[in-house]
């Protein structure tokens, strides 16, 4: 979200909260009653609100999107003291949204994962991996034939040589 003037953020947040209030009223949820209630009555009203919003997937998505917008704008406004006037209603909206998320739970995608795994198994062709012998008589080196003194002298000069020359110098010592 681009940087906005604090007064504009306050107007946007107020407008978004009003949209959430109107949306809630359209679904027979009175957020003001929830704000004023206490104890078990408050919990019962929140549970009723959750039930109203999860009735249809589209309603649930719209409510959660509105609450997400309110939350984003509220956080953008912080630490400005103007955010304090929206704290209570924002908290009610966030709590209801959290309860909705807990009630709906996460989707079970195990069947989709199994199908993806089957497609991957079918599409990936594997060939036998052949392990070749690492040592053959041609690759053996007789260590008694190495002139270590000559190799040491060449290695002093080899630190200044390019890699190809260094390997050639080592081969000549063998």
Secondary structure by P-SEA (a helix, b strand, c coil): cccccaaaaaaaaaaaaaaaaaaaaaacccaaaaaacccaaaaaaaaaaaaaaaccaaaaaaaaaaaaaaaaaaaaaccccccccaaaaaaaaaaaaaaaaaaaccccaaaaaaaaaaaaaaaccccbbbbcccccccccccccccaaaaaaaaaaaaccccaaaaaaaaaaac
